[in-house]
Amino acid sequence: MAGRYGMSFAKKNIEEGDYDDAVAAATAAIEGGDQGPEPLFDRATAYELLERYEEAASDFEAAIARNTAVKELDPFVLDDAYFSALVAGAKQIAASDPRAAVAHLDRYARMCPGGAHLVDAEEWQRRVTGALPSLLDKTKPIDAS
C-alpha cells in the first residue's frame, strides 16, 4: 500500500506527524496480507512516537523476525529502532518498578544476541536501577552513586 511512489501510507503519515493514522495504515497493510517486515516497522515506529512502548517493542520484534527471512530492511536500522524503543519503555517502567525495567531490557539480548547494543543494554539496566548515574541527569553530581 503506497502513499507516494515507494512510500507506504503509514510512512507518509509518520512524516506528517499523524501517528494514529500511521498505526491504522500499517495495521490495514498487515491485515491486507503484507507479510513483509516494513508495515510492522512502520507501526512500531508510530507506536514509539505515541509513547506506546510495549506495542512498539512487540512490533519491532516481529519485524526483526520477518526481516531475517525476507531482508527488506536494513538490519542496523531495525536494531537501533528496537533498542531505542526498549530504552524508552524501560525508563517509563522504571518510574514504578526498576526490576521490571531491567527485565524489559533483557528482551534485547534475547532478540538480538549479536546486536550492536548489548553493552548499552547492560548499562541501561544499571541506569534504570540507579546503579549507574546518567550523564544526562543534571540533578545529581556525576560522581554520585
C-alpha positions in Angstrom: 0.0 0.0 0.0 1.7 3.2 -1.2 1.2 6.8 -0.1 3.7 8.1 -2.7 5.7 6.1 -5.1 7.9 3.9 -3.0 6.4 5.1 0.3 3.8 3.4 2.4 0.8 5.3 3.7 2.0 4.6 7.2 5.4 6.1 6.5 3.8 9.2 4.9 1.6 9.6 8.0 4.6 9.3 10.2 6.4 12.1 8.3 3.3 14.3 8.7 3.0 13.6 12.4 -0.2 11.6 12.1 0.8 8.7 14.3 -2.6 7.3 15.0 -3.3 7.3 11.2 0.1 5.6 10.7 -0.9 2.8 13.1 -4.2 2.4 11.2 -2.5 2.4 7.8 0.2 -0.1 8.9 -2.4 -2.4 10.5 -4.5 -2.3 7.3 -1.5 -3.3 5.3 -0.8 -6.2 7.7 -4.4 -7.3 7.7 -4.5 -6.9 3.9 -1.8 -9.6 3.6 1.5 -7.7 3.5 3.8 -10.4 5.0 7.0 -8.3 4.9 8.7 -6.5 7.8 8.0 -3.0 6.6 4.4 -2.5 7.9 5.4 -3.9 11.3 8.4 -1.5 11.3 6.2 1.4 10.4 3.6 0.6 13.0 6.3 0.1 15.6 7.7 3.5 14.8 4.3 5.1 15.1 3.7 3.3 18.4 7.0 4.6 19.7 6.2 8.1 18.7 2.9 7.7 20.6 4.9 6.5 23.6 3.2 3.1 23.4 6.5 1.4 24.0 5.3 -2.2 24.7 3.4 -2.3 21.4 6.4 -0.8 19.6 8.8 -3.4 21.1 6.5 -6.2 20.1 6.1 -5.0 16.5 9.9 -4.4 16.2 10.5 -7.9 17.4 8.1 -9.2 14.7 9.7 -7.0 12.1 13.2 -8.3 13.0 12.0 -11.9 12.8 10.3 -11.4 9.4 13.3 -9.4 8.1 15.6 -12.4 8.9 13.8 -14.3 6.2 12.8 -11.5 3.7 15.7 -9.0 4.2 13.7 -5.9 3.1 15.0 -3.5 5.8 18.5 -2.6 6.9 19.1 -4.8 10.0 21.1 -2.0 11.6 18.2 0.4 11.3 15.9 -2.2 12.9 18.4 -2.9 15.6 18.7 0.8 16.6 15.0 1.4 16.4 14.2 -1.6 18.5 16.8 -0.7 21.1 15.6 2.9 21.3 12.0 1.7 21.9 13.2 -0.7 24.7 15.2 2.0 26.4 12.2 4.5 26.3 9.9 1.8 27.6 12.4 0.8 30.4 12.7 4.4 31.5 8.9 4.6 31.7 8.6 1.3 33.6 11.5 2.2 36.0 9.5 5.0 37.5 7.3 2.5 39.3 9.3 -0.8 39.0 13.0 -0.8 38.3 13.3 -4.6 38.3 10.6 -4.8 35.7 12.6 -2.2 33.6 15.6 -4.5 33.8 13.6 -7.4 32.6 12.2 -5.3 29.8 15.7 -4.5 28.6 16.6 -8.3 28.8 14.5 -8.7 25.7 17.2 -7.0 23.6 19.8 -9.8 24.3 17.3 -12.5 23.6 16.0 -11.0 20.4 19.4 -9.7 19.1 22.1 -12.0 20.5 24.6 -10.4 18.1 23.1 -6.9 18.3 25.1 -3.7 18.3 23.7 -2.5 21.7 24.4 -5.5 24.0 26.8 -3.4 26.2 24.4 -0.4 26.0 21.5 -2.6 27.2 23.6 -3.7 30.3 24.5 -0.1 31.0 20.8 1.0 30.8 19.9 -1.8 33.2 22.2 -0.3 35.7 20.9 3.2 35.0 17.2 2.3 35.5 18.1 0.8 38.9 20.1 3.8 39.9 23.4 1.8 40.0 24.9 3.9 37.2 24.2 7.7 37.1 23.2 9.1 33.8 25.3 11.9 32.3 22.0 13.5 31.3 20.7 13.7 34.9 21.6 17.3 35.9 20.1 16.8 39.4 23.0 14.7 40.7 26.8 15.1 40.5 28.3 12.6 38.1 30.4 11.0 40.8 27.3 10.4 43.0 26.3 6.8 43.4 
